[in-house]
Amino acid sequence: MRTVRDLLIGSLVFLSWVGSAASANAESTEPPITIGFRKSGVSLGSENWIRDPQSGEIVRAPLNHVSDDPNQYKAELQCQVDDNALDKKCLPGQVRCPPREPGEKPGTPVIWKVAPKAVSNPTWTDWKSGNNGPSCLYDQKPEDVLPRIAARIESDFRNLPVKAADLAAQPSPHTLKGAETNIFANAVEQQFDVTILGQRVHIVATPVEYTYGYGDGNSLGPTPFAGGPLPEAEWGQKTRTSHVYQQTGDFQVSVTTTFRGTYSVNGGPNMRIPGTGQFASPSQRVSVWRSITRNYADNCIVNPRGEGCPGVP
Amino acid sequence: MTPRTSVSARSFIIGSLATVLTLTACGNSTQPQSASPTVSVSASATATPSPSPTAVYRPADAKGKAENVPVPVLPEAAKTNSKEGVEAFARYWFQALSYAYETGDTSAIKRTTGPNCVFCNGLQESIGQSWADGKWIVGGRIETPVVAGKPGTGPESRQATVQVIQQQIEIRKADGTLYQEATDASNSGSQLVATFNSDGWMVTDLGLIR
């Protein structure tokens, strides 16, 4: 008996080893080690700190805190010798930015720098791009194209064709007065590639909050909860986004989803878009009915003229 | 025009010097590096069994462990219960952490860390795993260019905001091959909480500023 069990355990171990080896490192027979100061801190889920927007002090993050990007970024022109003067003759050996299309002018190589937002007068280090390739800006005045993009990115974001959440109700389209009607939204992260001021800008829109209108004068949110479907056997149970209608009738249920965004210019770092975008979903009609339960002592065979029996008004 | 030309020329010279330094570092040269003039032979003997007679710091590479890593010394300034004291202590603690990455010796951070610091304990654990079975770490050195004590805290507990810049980390197996993909260099803000008692400062909590 024992041998068989050992054999089974042995097989399981072997199988999991094959799995990890195939995905990570063909040579490795040991589990990956989470090493490094930041990586360890993120993976340990150690208590996080934030800069309090009011006092400017570093304080413990509240439990429901959603981590934003803790970094700030800037791009330095590679040929820049001081803050005001651009040296057109760059040092040999630097990254080149060939024209993107034949006949276009070549771009200006930039080095992206990163530093933590929370530190005053921080030391900036080189930001590592995903492909390790050059970052280039294509503009007559490359030194101010990024500020110009930063100035308009918020309104550009709000005008993107972001797909709002799908809205659903359970039960639907008919539900009961006095019962919990489960109303929920389903929104997904969306990516866009747009051209802003001649630069290729990649935008990621992420749903973060939902505001529900139940159509009877009641609303919920903004709340981080999108809600979700219940199995049919559990319809009528209370959920984080369910609602009890107190009146019968037809109601237009609506949801507005708040999206946050990041943008990346020509392969540079993903930078936070200030503010948020609100995207409303088409409203759904919910018909609220009432149900009446009556108990009877007889069935229709014993008492054919009883209420509810065939032929009785 | 003249000032700009001179700036370009200076940048070029600095660039050349940097190249020379990089080359010597890569070539495992035995030339002393200006960064480590105060290596204590007796102290490094505890970290490396056979220090070279010249006791020259040599960073780790794919061929071998770091040698003669300077042992951090707790400065006098870090022995006072003040804003300046916790700043000096925080600088020391991260030097000790850097030393642990480079040598696998976590005794200095163990001595100056309380039992309930989850992040600190996790760091020590992962360093221990990375140095087990003949493995070693290449890179991982930490610098703390900004250390800012929080004014007005205390008297027994004080905080400091620390910018932590860490080099890329490779874990090398006993045969010199990579154990796993290298961990990227990082530049992060962190908050250190320390308490002061008769034995001096001790880290009681540490977290990333997100």
Boltz contact constraints between the chains, C-beta under 6 A:
constraints:
  - contact:
      token1: [A, 25]
      token2: [B, 180]
      max_distance: 6.0
  - contact:
      token1: [A, 32]
      token2: [B, 180]
      max_distance: 6.0
  - contact:
      token1: [A, 33]
      token2: [B, 126]
      max_distance: 6.0
  - contact:
      token1: [A, 33]
      token2: [B, 129]
      max_distance: 6.0
  - contact:
      token1: [A, 33]
      token2: [B, 130]
      max_distance: 6.0
  - contact:
      token1: [A, 34]
      token2: [B, 126]
      max_distance: 6.0
  - contact:
      token1: [A, 35]
      token2: [B, 126]
      max_distance: 6.0
  - contact:
      token1: [A, 35]
      token2: [B, 130]
      max_distance: 6.0
  - contact:
      token1: [A, 35]
      token2: [B, 169]
      max_distance: 6.0
  - contact:
      token1: [A, 35]
      token2: [B, 183]
      max_distance: 6.0
  - contact:
      token1: [A, 36]
      token2: [B, 169]
      max_distance: 6.0
  - contact:
      token1: [A, 36]
      token2: [B, 183]
      max_distance: 6.0
  - contact:
      token1: [A, 37]
      token2: [B, 164]
      max_distance: 6.0
  - contact:
      token1: [A, 37]
      token2: [B, 166]
      max_distance: 6.0
  - contact:
      token1: [A, 38]
      token2: [B, 186]
      max_distance: 6.0
  - contact:
      token1: [A, 38]
      token2: [B, 188]
      max_distance: 6.0
  - contact:
      token1: [A, 39]
      token2: [B, 183]
      max_distance: 6.0
  - contact:
      token1: [A, 40]
      token2: [B, 122]
      max_distance: 6.0
  - contact:
      token1: [A, 40]
      token2: [B, 123]
      max_distance: 6.0
  - contact:
      token1: [A, 40]
      token2: [B, 126]
      max_distance: 6.0
  - contact:
      token1: [A, 41]
      token2: [B, 119]
      max_distance: 6.0
  - contact:
      token1: [A, 41]
      token2: [B, 208]
      max_distance: 6.0
  - contact:
      token1: [A, 44]
      token2: [B, 119]
      max_distance: 6.0
  - contact:
      token1: [A, 44]
      token2: [B, 122]
      max_distance: 6.0
  - contact:
      token1: [A, 46]
      token2: [B, 118]
      max_distance: 6.0
  - contact:
      token1: [A, 46]
      token2: [B, 119]
      max_distance: 6.0
  - contact:
      token1: [A, 46]
      token2: [B, 207]
      max_distance: 6.0
  - contact:
      token1: [A, 47]
      token2: [B, 207]
      max_distance: 6.0
  - contact:
      token1: [A, 48]
      token2: [B, 207]
      max_distance: 6.0
  - contact:
      token1: [A, 48]
      token2: [B, 208]
      max_distance: 6.0
  - contact:
      token1: [A, 48]
      token2: [B, 210]
      max_distance: 6.0
  - contact:
      token1: [A, 49]
      token2: [B, 191]
      max_distance: 6.0
  - contact:
      token1: [A, 49]
      token2: [B, 207]
      max_distance: 6.0
  - contact:
      token1: [A, 49]
      token2: [B, 209]
      max_distance: 6.0
  - contact:
      token1: [A, 58]
      token2: [B, 161]
      max_distance: 6.0
  - contact:
      token1: [A, 58]
      token2: [B, 191]
      max_distance: 6.0
  - contact:
      token1: [A, 67]
      token2: [B, 210]
      max_distance: 6.0
  - contact:
      token1: [A, 70]
      token2: [B, 210]
      max_distance: 6.0
  - contact:
      token1: [A, 81]
      token2: [B, 7]
      max_distance: 6.0
  - contact:
      token1: [A, 81]
      token2: [B, 8]
      max_distance: 6.0
  - contact:
      token1: [A, 85]
      token2: [B, 4]
      max_distance: 6.0
  - contact:
      token1: [A, 114]
      token2: [B, 187]
      max_distance: 6.0
  - contact:
      token1: [A, 116]
      token2: [B, 188]
      max_distance: 6.0
  - contact:
      token1: [A, 116]
      token2: [B, 189]
      max_distance: 6.0
  - contact:
      token1: [A, 118]
      token2: [B, 189]
      max_distance: 6.0
  - contact:
      token1: [A, 118]
      token2: [B, 209]
      max_distance: 6.0
  - contact:
      token1: [A, 119]
      token2: [B, 146]
      max_distance: 6.0
  - contact:
      token1: [A, 119]
      token2: [B, 163]
      max_distance: 6.0
  - contact:
      token1: [A, 119]
      token2: [B, 189]
      max_distance: 6.0
  - contact:
      token1: [A, 122]
      token2: [B, 146]
      max_distance: 6.0
  - contact:
      token1: [A, 122]
      token2: [B, 163]
      max_distance: 6.0
  - contact:
      token1: [A, 123]
      token2: [B, 145]
      max_distance: 6.0
  - contact:
      token1: [A, 125]
      token2: [B, 165]
      max_distance: 6.0
  - contact:
      token1: [A, 125]
      token2: [B, 187]
      max_distance: 6.0
  - contact:
      token1: [A, 128]
      token2: [B, 184]
      max_distance: 6.0
